[in-house]
Amino acid sequence: MNESEKIKGLDTILGLAGIPPENIEVDRKMLDAGTSLMRVWNVKFLAFLPLCFKCKEILDWWIPPTDDGVALECPKCRRTWTVK
């Protein structure tokens, strides 16, 4: 039997090589899957919080996306994730 290892949630974020772009395009299906997961987890009193890999900040989530297609935005570095 494998021995379990306790890992803090933020420690599951792997470091990035290089600098991520200021705007990252995301598929509508990926965004819909995240929204569904958020709703399923909320019913069980869990939070689904998208984080900026660069800043490890909780992203602001626009539901529905803005007129410019922005779905997620980092409040610290202002990086955005837009729907393709």
N, C-alpha and C positions, 0 to 999 in steps of 0.2 A: 504494500500500500504506500502511495506517495504521501509525504509529509506536506501539509499545507503551509503556505507562507503568507503572512499578513502584509499587505502592501497598501500604503496610503494612496487614495485615489489620484492625487496630483502627481504622484511618483510614477504613474502609468504613462505619463506623457514623455515620449522619447524626444531627445534633442533634435533640432533641425540642422541640416547642413546648409549653410548659406542663408540668405535673407529671403523670406517669403515675399511674394508680390503684394503690392498695396491693395489690389482687388483680386479675389479668387472666385472663379466661376464655379458654381455648383449645379448639379443636375436637379431638376424639379423632383424626380423620384427620390433622390437622396434627402432632399429637404422634407418631402412628405413622410418618408420613413422616420426621420428625426422627430417630426411633429407627432406622429403616431406613437412613437416610443415615449415621448414626453407625457402624453395623455395616459398611456397604460401605466407608467410608473407613478404618476401623480395619484392615481386611484389607490395605490398601495403605499402612499405617503413617502414616496421617494422622489427626488428631484433629478431631472435630466438637464444638466447644465452644460451647454456647449462652451468650450474654453478656447481662447487664443493660444496656440502652441508657442508663439513667440513670447507673449507677456504672461501667460497663465492667468489671464483675467477672464471672468465670466462675460460672455458676449451679450450684447443687447439683441433681442430677437424680435424682428418685425413680422407680425402675422396679421394680414397677408403682407408679402413684401411691398416695399414702397413703389411708387410709380417708376423709379429708376431701376427696380428689380433687386434692391438691397434687402437681403433676408436676415443677415447677421452683421453686427458691427462691434469692433473692440472699442470700449470706452477709453482705453489708455493710448493705443497706437493708431486708432481710427481706421485700421485695416477693415475692409468690407468683404463680405461673401455675397455675390449676386447670383440670381437664378439665370441660367442660360436660356 
